[in-house]
Amino acid sequence: MSHKRIPKRKAAMAVGGVVALGAAAILLPNANASQDGAPDDAAAAPRTLKAGDASDLATRLAGMLGDAYAGAYYDGDSKRLVVNVVRGQGDMALRAQSAGAAVREVDNSMAELESGARTLKSQATIPGTSWAVDPRTNKILVTADSTVTGNKWDQLESTVESLGSGMATIKKSAGTFRTFASGGDAIFAGGARCSLGFNVTAADGTPAFLTAGHCVAAGDEWSDQQGGQPIATVDQALFPGAGDFALVTYNDPATEAPSEVNVGGQIVPVVQAAEAAVGQQVFRMGSTTGLADGQVLGLNATVNYPEGTVTGLIQTDVCAEPGDSGGSMFTQDGLAIGLTSGGSGDCTSGGETFFQPVTTALEAVGATLGAEGDAGAGAQAGGQDAGAGQDAGAGDPAGSEQDADAGAGEDAGAGQDAGDGQADEGADHDRGSGRHGHGSGPTSTH
């Protein structure tokens, strides 16, 4: 990775064309324009919306409907927002329809579901478990990884049963919940390396970036080359707890921080941060697995990692592997949604992946998207997704002895490098080295 400043006019350019996603999906920036121009006499009919607009409508309806509101999700096929209204609240259902949403009557109120989540927290905070409200089923989706067995499984199962019939379901995951901190071509500290997520402007106007909070256990000063001079310093970080994010400020205040994500030859301008919506299609960049896509499955998820409990995350079915931590999650029309935190599984068998909401991270650290002086600095962000994490030297194609593995067995919050690593994660680095999807960080030239 070489280091140079990028002229603002170059940073703002978007390269034409399309990028293949998986077997057939296509990334089309600025596609799927909202079709909100329904005539007044059709106000009761559900409107077709972009996912970002649907998320905004869901937020408004949550305040409008009060206790009758029981969650919402985005139907990607019909491009409509589906709102759950507690059964027997006909007037509120009509208000939701008038606002342009499709309405579904359900039995469980949001208050009941949130109460169930609190019960799980108090009685079943077991490493290897997670839970989030799934508005599509009107239940709490509880997930247990492969380490939850024996008495731990019995405890989890009995707690779910105590919530009552129809309140929660348990899903068993074949993998192990862990932070995806392992090899990737990105930023380095203390023998470990992590991804730059989105470029931002700190509260004092200096250029900075967001990444995963568990990454900063490796050190406070970060370089763009293994063993190189530091270019950025950790300012704030949180993990575990109420999030998994860090703000890292560039040492040179003249550093350019372009508002874009490079998805392997195509530059996607990132126009603003946005809330996720259940059912929304999202894309993730990471050096181990490149570009991947999937759907948002749940919001405000609680994940019990070995290092501790993290709350307020976004649950998805987007695949990820060691090396993808800290990477950008975004939409096809340039909305910054999340930062890769962790999960289970891989991009062969699938699994669950959790993301830190960008909006929450920005509010917590007092930053705004984009570099000061860029066009639309207050609403833009840049991303350099190079696969977060800490690499096992044995699996690194370059054979670096300084890289450290921080896979399933390492306490990412303890600041320790696990030199012996995990054999399966080491193998991922060789596979990932040939398909890095570099983001447009402030200093990258690829």
Secondary structure as UniProt FT lines:
FT   HELIX           8..11
FT   STRAND          19..21
FT   TURN            22..24
FT   STRAND          25..27
FT   TURN            29..30
FT   HELIX           40..42
FT   TURN            43..44
FT   HELIX           51..65
FT   HELIX           66..68
FT   STRAND          69..75
FT   TURN            76..79
FT   STRAND          80..86
FT   TURN            87..88
FT   HELIX           90..98
FT   TURN            99..100
FT   STRAND          102..106
FT   HELIX           110..123
FT   TURN            127..128
FT   STRAND          129..134
FT   TURN            135..138
FT   STRAND          139..144
FT   TURN            146..147
FT   HELIX           150..162
FT   TURN            165..166
FT   STRAND          168..172
FT   STRAND          178..179
FT   STRAND          187..189
FT   TURN            190..191
FT   STRAND          192..194
FT   STRAND          198..201
FT   TURN            203..204
FT   STRAND          207..211
FT   HELIX           213..218
FT   STRAND          221..223
FT   TURN            226..227
FT   STRAND          230..238
FT   STRAND          245..250
FT   TURN            253..254
FT   STRAND          260..262
FT   STRAND          267..270
FT   STRAND          272..273
FT   TURN            278..279
FT   STRAND          281..286
FT   TURN            287..289
FT   STRAND          290..305
FT   TURN            306..307
FT   STRAND          308..316
FT   TURN            322..323
FT   STRAND          328..330
FT   TURN            332..333
FT   STRAND          335..343
FT   TURN            347..349
FT   STRAND          353..357
FT   HELIX           358..365
FT   STRAND          368..369
FT   TURN            372..373
FT   TURN            375..378
FT   STRAND          381..383
FT   HELIX           393..395
FT   TURN            397..398
FT   STRAND          405..406
FT   TURN            408..409
FT   TURN            412..415
FT   HELIX           423..433
FT   TURN            434..435
FT   TURN            442..443
//
